[in-house]
Amino acid sequence: MPFIEHVSDADLERLALERVVPALLSHGFCHVDGLLGQLAGDAVLEQVKEMHRSGALQDGRLAGSVRGIHRKSIRGDKIAWVSGSERGCEAISFLLNLIDKLISVCASRLGSKAIRERSKAMVACYPGNGAGYVKHVDNPNSDGRCITCIYYLNKNWNATEHGGVLRIFPEGKSYVADIKPLFDRLLFFWSDRRNPHEVQPSYSTRRRAFINVNRQRETRDMMPSGLWDRNVSCCSMFLIIL
C-alpha cells in the first residue's frame, strides 16, 4: 500500500527490546507514541470510521449478566470482529501485521510459555455520550490472554474536556496509571489480574485498536478464531471508536 510509511524490522526489534520488554517486566505496562506516523495512522482511522458509518458494529457483549443492571452501565461500546483480509481493511491489516512482528520479538523474553496464536481483531466504538467500561480484568480466569495491546486513533484529544482516559490499577502498587487515548499511541499491559483497569466516561468520539496477546490457548472458546500459526500468541485486536 503506497500510503503506508515504511517501518523496518530493525526498528521494530529495537523498539521491542529497548522499550516494550523492559517496561513490561518492570512496570507491567508501556506506551509508544508515533507508531505508524501521520499517513498510516490516518489510513487506519478512516477505515475504522467507515465501519462505524456503515453500521457494521453491534453492542459489545458481557461474559455474564446481573439482574437489574443494564449492560450499558458496565460496557458502552459497539463492536465487530475482523481478520484484516476484508475489503476496505488494508490499513488495519498492515497494523495487525506490524504488531504481530513486534510481539514475535518480545515473545521469547516475556516468559516460559510459547506465544503462538491470535484471534481476529475487534473493531469497536464508544459513542461519546458518557459511555465507558467499568473497572475489570481482561483475563481473570487464565484463558490464555497474556498482553493487552491498544492502538489509539484520536486526534486533538483533550482528556480534561473529552474524558476517555484508560486508568490502570497495578496490583500491589500505591499508584494508578492514567493513559490518554492519543492518536498513534500504542499501549501494552499484562492482561491478567496484575492490571485491573477501566475506561473513564467519554464525551467525544474516541478511537483505538485493542489487542490481547496470549501465551498459549488455555481454553478453546476464548474468542473467534483468526490468524493462526504466526509466532505470536492468541491475540485479539480491538479498534475502538468512542
C-alpha positions as YAML, in Angstrom:
chain: A
units: angstrom
residues:
- id: 1
  name: MET
  ca: [0.00, 0.00, 0.00]
- id: 2
  name: PRO
  ca: [1.78, 3.17, -1.15]
- id: 3
  name: PHE
  ca: [0.28, 5.43, 1.55]
- id: 4
  name: ILE
  ca: [1.71, 3.28, 4.37]
- id: 5
  name: GLU
  ca: [5.02, 4.57, 5.71]
- id: 6
  name: HIS
  ca: [7.80, 2.02, 5.93]
- id: 7
  name: VAL
  ca: [8.66, 0.53, 9.33]
- id: 8
  name: SER
  ca: [11.77, -1.65, 9.21]
- id: 9
  name: ASP
  ca: [12.18, -4.92, 11.09]
- id: 10
  name: ALA
  ca: [15.29, -3.44, 12.74]
- id: 11
  name: ASP
  ca: [13.22, -0.52, 14.05]
- id: 12
  name: LEU
  ca: [10.61, -2.93, 15.47]
- id: 13
  name: GLU
  ca: [13.26, -5.11, 17.10]
- id: 14
  name: ARG
  ca: [14.91, -2.09, 18.71]
- id: 15
  name: LEU
  ca: [11.54, -0.84, 19.95]
- id: 16
  name: ALA
  ca: [10.67, -4.25, 21.40]
- id: 17
  name: LEU
  ca: [13.98, -4.89, 23.13]
- id: 18
  name: GLU
  ca: [14.79, -1.40, 24.35]
- id: 19
  name: ARG
  ca: [11.35, -0.20, 25.43]
- id: 20
  name: VAL
  ca: [8.49, -2.69, 25.43]
- id: 21
  name: VAL
  ca: [10.09, -5.72, 27.11]
- id: 22
  name: PRO
  ca: [11.92, -3.78, 29.88]
- id: 23
  name: ALA
  ca: [8.81, -1.73, 30.72]
- id: 24
  name: LEU
  ca: [6.51, -4.75, 30.84]
- id: 25
  name: LEU
  ca: [8.89, -6.64, 33.09]
- id: 26
  name: SER
  ca: [9.50, -3.73, 35.46]
- id: 27
  name: HIS
  ca: [6.17, -1.84, 35.47]
- id: 28
  name: GLY
  ca: [3.62, -4.12, 33.81]
- id: 29
  name: PHE
  ca: [2.72, -1.59, 31.10]
- id: 30
  name: CYS
  ca: [4.31, 0.52, 28.37]
- id: 31
  name: HIS
  ca: [3.16, 3.01, 25.73]
- id: 32
  name: VAL
  ca: [4.84, 4.07, 22.50]
- id: 33
  name: ASP
  ca: [3.90, 7.25, 20.65]
- id: 34
  name: GLY
  ca: [4.16, 7.84, 16.89]
- id: 35
  name: LEU
  ca: [3.99, 4.15, 15.95]
- id: 36
  name: LEU
  ca: [2.76, 4.45, 12.34]
- id: 37
  name: GLY
  ca: [3.14, 8.12, 11.52]
- id: 38
  name: GLN
  ca: [0.52, 10.54, 10.23]
- id: 39
  name: LEU
  ca: [-0.30, 8.96, 6.85]
- id: 40
  name: ALA
  ca: [-0.60, 5.37, 8.04]
- id: 41
  name: GLY
  ca: [-2.46, 6.36, 11.19]
- id: 42
  name: ASP
  ca: [-4.92, 8.38, 9.10]
- id: 43
  name: ALA
  ca: [-5.49, 5.37, 6.83]
- id: 44
  name: VAL
  ca: [-6.37, 3.13, 9.80]
- id: 45
  name: LEU
  ca: [-8.59, 5.86, 11.23]
- id: 46
  name: GLU
  ca: [-10.57, 6.30, 8.01]
- id: 47
  name: GLN
  ca: [-11.19, 2.56, 7.68]
- id: 48
  name: VAL
  ca: [-12.44, 2.34, 11.27]
- id: 49
  name: LYS
  ca: [-14.69, 5.38, 10.78]
- id: 50
  name: GLU
  ca: [-16.14, 3.83, 7.63]
- id: 51
  name: MET
  ca: [-17.01, 0.64, 9.54]
- id: 52
  name: HIS
  ca: [-18.78, 2.79, 12.11]
- id: 53
  name: ARG
  ca: [-20.67, 4.77, 9.48]
- id: 54
  name: SER
  ca: [-21.76, 1.63, 7.64]
- id: 55
  name: GLY
  ca: [-23.48, 0.16, 10.69]
- id: 56
  name: ALA
  ca: [-21.13, -2.83, 10.93]
- id: 57
  name: LEU
  ca: [-20.78, -2.51, 14.71]
- id: 58
  name: GLN
  ca: [-23.05, -4.22, 17.27]
- id: 59
  name: ASP
  ca: [-23.38, -3.82, 21.04]
- id: 60
  name: GLY
  ca: [-20.44, -5.34, 22.91]
- id: 61
  name: ARG
  ca: [-21.47, -8.35, 24.99]
- id: 62
  name: LEU
  ca: [-20.62, -9.25, 28.57]
- id: 63
  name: ALA
  ca: [-19.39, -12.64, 29.73]
- id: 64
  name: GLY
  ca: [-22.28, -12.77, 32.23]
- id: 65
  name: SER
  ca: [-25.23, -10.68, 33.38]
- id: 66
  name: VAL
  ca: [-26.57, -9.35, 36.65]
- id: 67
  name: ARG
  ca: [-30.31, -8.95, 37.14]
- id: 68
  name: GLY
  ca: [-31.33, -5.32, 37.42]
- id: 69
  name: ILE
  ca: [-28.07, -3.94, 35.97]
- id: 70
  name: HIS
  ca: [-28.17, -2.68, 32.38]
- id: 71
  name: ARG
  ca: [-25.34, -3.74, 30.07]
- id: 72
  name: LYS
  ca: [-24.55, -0.17, 29.06]
- id: 73
  name: SER
  ca: [-23.92, 0.82, 32.68]
- id: 74
  name: ILE
  ca: [-20.99, -1.64, 32.59]
- id: 75
  name: ARG
  ca: [-19.88, -1.60, 28.96]
- id: 76
  name: GLY
  ca: [-20.96, 1.03, 26.43]
- id: 77
  name: ASP
  ca: [-19.08, 0.04, 23.27]
- id: 78
  name: LYS
  ca: [-20.17, -1.30, 19.89]
- id: 79
  name: ILE
  ca: [-18.00, -3.92, 18.19]
- id: 80
  name: ALA
  ca: [-17.28, -6.03, 15.09]
- id: 81
  name: TRP
  ca: [-14.68, -8.77, 14.54]
- id: 82
  name: VAL
  ca: [-12.36, -8.53, 11.51]
- id: 83
  name: SER
  ca: [-9.39, -10.54, 10.25]
- id: 84
  name: GLY
  ca: [-7.85, -7.71, 8.22]
- id: 85
  name: SER
  ca: [-8.43, -9.58, 4.96]
- id: 86
  name: GLU
  ca: [-11.83, -7.96, 4.39]
- id: 87
  name: ARG
  ca: [-12.25, -5.42, 1.62]
- id: 88
  name: GLY
  ca: [-11.59, -1.94, 2.95]
- id: 89
  name: CYS
  ca: [-9.39, -3.16, 5.84]
- id: 90
  name: GLU
  ca: [-5.98, -2.93, 4.16]
- id: 91
  name: ALA
  ca: [-4.54, -0.40, 6.61]
- id: 92
  name: ILE
  ca: [-5.96, -2.35, 9.56]
- id: 93
  name: SER
  ca: [-4.23, -5.44, 8.15]
- id: 94
  name: PHE
  ca: [-0.95, -3.53, 7.98]
- id: 95
  name: LEU
  ca: [-1.31, -2.52, 11.64]
- id: 96
  name: LEU
  ca: [-2.08, -6.12, 12.64]
- id: 97
  name: ASN
  ca: [0.96, -7.41, 10.79]
- id: 98
  name: LEU
  ca: [3.21, -4.78, 12.35]
- id: 99
  name: ILE
  ca: [2.04, -5.67, 15.86]
- id: 100
  name: ASP
  ca: [2.46, -9.39, 15.03]
- id: 101
  name: LYS
  ca: [6.10, -8.71, 14.22]
- id: 102
  name: LEU
  ca: [6.62, -6.60, 17.31]
- id: 103
  name: ILE
  ca: [5.12, -9.24, 19.60]
- id: 104
  name: SER
  ca: [7.12, -12.02, 17.94]
- id: 105
  name: VAL
  ca: [10.32, -10.22, 19.00]
- id: 106
  name: CYS
  ca: [9.03, -9.76, 22.57]
- id: 107
  name: ALA
  ca: [7.65, -13.28, 22.93]
- id: 108
  name: SER
  ca: [10.72, -15.27, 23.98]
- id: 109
  name: ARG
  ca: [11.70, -12.64, 26.53]
- id: 110
  name: LEU
  ca: [8.42, -12.44, 28.45]
- id: 111
  name: GLY
  ca: [8.05, -15.91, 29.96]
- id: 112
  name: SER
  ca: [8.38, -19.64, 29.54]
- id: 113
  name: LYS
  ca: [5.23, -20.46, 27.57]
- id: 114
  name: ALA
  ca: [5.20, -20.23, 23.78]
- id: 115
  name: ILE
  ca: [3.24, -17.39, 22.20]
- id: 116
  name: ARG
  ca: [1.59, -18.91, 19.13]
- id: 117
  name: GLU
  ca: [-1.77, -17.51, 18.09]
- id: 118
  name: ARG
  ca: [-4.12, -14.61, 17.90]
- id: 119
  name: SER
  ca: [-7.80, -14.23, 17.21]
- id: 120
  name: LYS
  ca: [-9.50, -11.86, 14.83]
- id: 121
  name: ALA
  ca: [-9.36, -8.15, 15.56]
- id: 122
  name: MET
  ca: [-12.27, -6.45, 17.22]
- id: 123
  name: VAL
  ca: [-13.36, -3.09, 15.86]
- id: 124
  name: ALA
  ca: [-15.37, -1.23, 18.47]
- id: 125
  name: CYS
  ca: [-16.93, 2.13, 19.27]
- id: 126
  name: TYR
  ca: [-17.67, 4.07, 22.44]
- id: 127
  name: PRO
  ca: [-20.27, 6.56, 21.18]
- id: 128
  name: GLY
  ca: [-19.07, 9.60, 23.16]
- id: 129
  name: ASN
  ca: [-22.25, 10.02, 25.22]
- id: 130
  name: GLY
  ca: [-20.58, 9.33, 28.54]
- id: 131
  name: ALA
  ca: [-20.01, 5.68, 27.68]
- id: 132
  name: GLY
  ca: [-17.09, 3.86, 29.25]
- id: 133
  name: TYR
  ca: [-16.16, 0.48, 30.71]
- id: 134
  name: VAL
  ca: [-16.15, -0.12, 34.46]
- id: 135
  name: LYS
  ca: [-13.12, -1.50, 36.31]
- id: 136
  name: HIS
  ca: [-12.36, -5.04, 35.11]
- id: 137
  name: VAL
  ca: [-9.64, -7.53, 34.26]
- id: 138
  name: ASP
  ca: [-9.29, -8.69, 30.64]
- id: 139
  name: ASN
  ca: [-8.24, -12.22, 31.62]
- id: 140
  name: PRO
  ca: [-9.35, -13.05, 35.19]
- id: 141
  name: ASN
  ca: [-9.63, -16.82, 34.59]
- id: 142
  name: SER
  ca: [-6.37, -17.87, 32.86]
- id: 143
  name: ASP
  ca: [-7.97, -18.20, 29.41]
- id: 144
  name: GLY
  ca: [-4.64, -17.72, 27.62]
- id: 145
  name: ARG
  ca: [-4.63, -13.98, 27.07]
- id: 146
  name: CYS
  ca: [-1.30, -12.55, 28.14]
- id: 147
  name: ILE
  ca: [-0.78, -8.96, 26.94]
- id: 148
  name: THR
  ca: [-3.34, -6.32, 26.03]
- id: 149
  name: CYS
  ca: [-2.24, -4.01, 23.19]
- id: 150
  name: ILE
  ca: [-4.22, -0.86, 22.41]
- id: 151
  name: TYR
  ca: [-3.60, 1.41, 19.44]
- id: 152
  name: TYR
  ca: [-5.34, 4.80, 19.77]
- id: 153
  name: LEU
  ca: [-6.78, 6.79, 16.87]
- id: 154
  name: ASN
  ca: [-7.98, 10.01, 18.49]
- id: 155
  name: LYS
  ca: [-6.81, 13.30, 17.05]
- id: 156
  name: ASN
  ca: [-6.77, 16.54, 19.06]
- id: 157
  name: TRP
  ca: [-7.85, 14.69, 22.19]
- id: 158
  name: ASN
  ca: [-8.19, 16.75, 25.38]
- id: 159
  name: ALA
  ca: [-8.63, 14.37, 28.30]
- id: 160
  name: THR
  ca: [-9.90, 17.15, 30.59]
- id: 161
  name: GLU
  ca: [-12.69, 18.01, 28.16]
- id: 162
  name: HIS
  ca: [-13.29, 14.68, 26.41]
- id: 163
  name: GLY
  ca: [-12.56, 12.14, 29.17]
- id: 164
  name: GLY
  ca: [-11.96, 8.61, 27.91]
- id: 165
  name: VAL
  ca: [-8.76, 8.03, 29.91]
- id: 166
  name: LEU
  ca: [-7.77, 4.41, 30.47]
- id: 167
  name: ARG
  ca: [-6.87, 4.05, 34.15]
- id: 168
  name: ILE
  ca: [-4.73, 1.07, 35.19]
- id: 169
  name: PHE
  ca: [-4.64, -0.07, 38.83]
- id: 170
  name: PRO
  ca: [-1.36, -2.07, 39.00]
- id: 171
  name: GLU
  ca: [-1.62, -4.89, 41.52]
- id: 172
  name: GLY
  ca: [0.22, -4.19, 44.77]
- id: 173
  name: LYS
  ca: [1.13, -0.62, 43.79]
- id: 174
  name: SER
  ca: [0.19, 2.61, 45.57]
- id: 175
  name: TYR
  ca: [-0.37, 4.49, 42.31]
- id: 176
  name: VAL
  ca: [-2.61, 4.36, 39.23]
- id: 177
  name: ALA
  ca: [-1.53, 4.87, 35.62]
- id: 178
  name: ASP
  ca: [-3.70, 7.20, 33.52]
- id: 179
  name: ILE
  ca: [-3.24, 6.67, 29.78]
- id: 180
  name: LYS
  ca: [-4.64, 9.34, 27.48]
- id: 181
  name: PRO
  ca: [-6.08, 7.91, 24.22]
- id: 182
  name: LEU
  ca: [-3.90, 9.99, 21.89]
- id: 183
  name: PHE
  ca: [-3.60, 9.47, 18.13]
- id: 184
  name: ASP
  ca: [-0.94, 6.96, 17.00]
- id: 185
  name: ARG
  ca: [-0.18, 5.76, 20.56]
- id: 186
  name: LEU
  ca: [0.33, 2.03, 21.19]
- id: 187
  name: LEU
  ca: [-0.17, 0.75, 24.74]
- id: 188
  name: PHE
  ca: [0.84, -2.63, 26.21]
- id: 189
  name: PHE
  ca: [-0.10, -4.08, 29.61]
- id: 190
  name: TRP
  ca: [-0.46, -7.51, 31.21]
- id: 191
  name: SER
  ca: [-3.99, -8.87, 30.62]
- id: 192
  name: ASP
  ca: [-4.31, -10.80, 33.89]
- id: 193
  name: ARG
  ca: [-5.12, -9.76, 37.46]
- id: 194
  name: ARG
  ca: [-1.93, -7.71, 37.69]
- id: 195
  name: ASN
  ca: [-3.67, -4.87, 35.83]
- id: 196
  name: PRO
  ca: [-7.32, -4.15, 36.65]
- id: 197
  name: HIS
  ca: [-8.36, -1.15, 34.56]
- id: 198
  name: GLU
  ca: [-11.27, 0.99, 33.47]
- id: 199
  name: VAL
  ca: [-12.21, 3.26, 30.57]
- id: 200
  name: GLN
  ca: [-13.47, 6.50, 32.08]
- id: 201
  name: PRO
  ca: [-16.59, 8.12, 30.54]
- id: 202
  name: SER
  ca: [-16.01, 9.65, 27.11]
- id: 203
  name: TYR
  ca: [-17.76, 12.75, 25.81]
- id: 204
  name: SER
  ca: [-16.36, 12.79, 22.29]
- id: 205
  name: THR
  ca: [-15.81, 10.14, 19.63]
- id: 206
  name: ARG
  ca: [-12.77, 8.12, 20.76]
- id: 207
  name: ARG
  ca: [-10.99, 5.56, 18.60]
- id: 208
  name: ARG
  ca: [-8.48, 2.85, 19.39]
- id: 209
  name: ALA
  ca: [-7.14, -0.55, 18.41]
- id: 210
  name: PHE
  ca: [-7.08, -3.13, 21.19]
- id: 211
  name: ILE
  ca: [-5.19, -6.44, 21.11]
- id: 212
  name: ASN
  ca: [-4.83, -9.30, 23.57]
- id: 213
  name: VAL
  ca: [-1.69, -11.40, 23.11]
- id: 214
  name: ASN
  ca: [-1.81, -14.90, 24.60]
- id: 215
  name: ARG
  ca: [0.88, -17.29, 25.73]
- id: 216
  name: GLN
  ca: [-0.99, -20.40, 24.71]
- id: 217
  name: ARG
  ca: [-4.60, -21.23, 24.13]
- id: 218
  name: GLU
  ca: [-5.71, -22.49, 27.52]
- id: 219
  name: THR
  ca: [-9.37, -22.67, 26.52]
- id: 220
  name: ARG
  ca: [-10.88, -23.31, 23.11]
- id: 221
  name: ASP
  ca: [-13.86, -20.96, 23.39]
- id: 222
  name: MET
  ca: [-11.98, -17.81, 24.36]
- id: 223
  name: MET
  ca: [-12.53, -15.78, 21.16]
- id: 224
  name: PRO
  ca: [-13.41, -16.22, 17.49]
- id: 225
  name: SER
  ca: [-10.51, -17.91, 15.72]
- id: 226
  name: GLY
  ca: [-8.50, -15.67, 13.45]
- id: 227
  name: LEU
  ca: [-4.95, -15.72, 12.18]
- id: 228
  name: TRP
  ca: [-3.09, -18.79, 13.43]
- id: 229
  name: ASP
  ca: [0.40, -20.23, 13.20]
- id: 230
  name: ARG
  ca: [2.19, -16.93, 13.45]
- id: 231
  name: ASN
  ca: [4.90, -16.58, 16.05]
- id: 232
  name: VAL
  ca: [2.57, -14.72, 18.34]
- id: 233
  name: SER
  ca: [0.09, -16.00, 20.86]
- id: 234
  name: CYS
  ca: [-3.65, -15.75, 20.57]
- id: 235
  name: CYS
  ca: [-4.09, -12.01, 20.10]
- id: 236
  name: SER
  ca: [-7.34, -10.17, 19.80]
- id: 237
  name: MET
  ca: [-7.30, -6.70, 18.29]
- id: 238
  name: PHE
  ca: [-9.95, -4.14, 19.10]
- id: 239
  name: LEU
  ca: [-10.30, -0.98, 17.01]
- id: 240
  name: ILE
  ca: [-12.49, 1.18, 19.18]
- id: 241
  name: ILE
  ca: [-14.43, 4.35, 18.43]
- id: 242
  name: LEU
  ca: [-15.87, 6.24, 21.39]
...
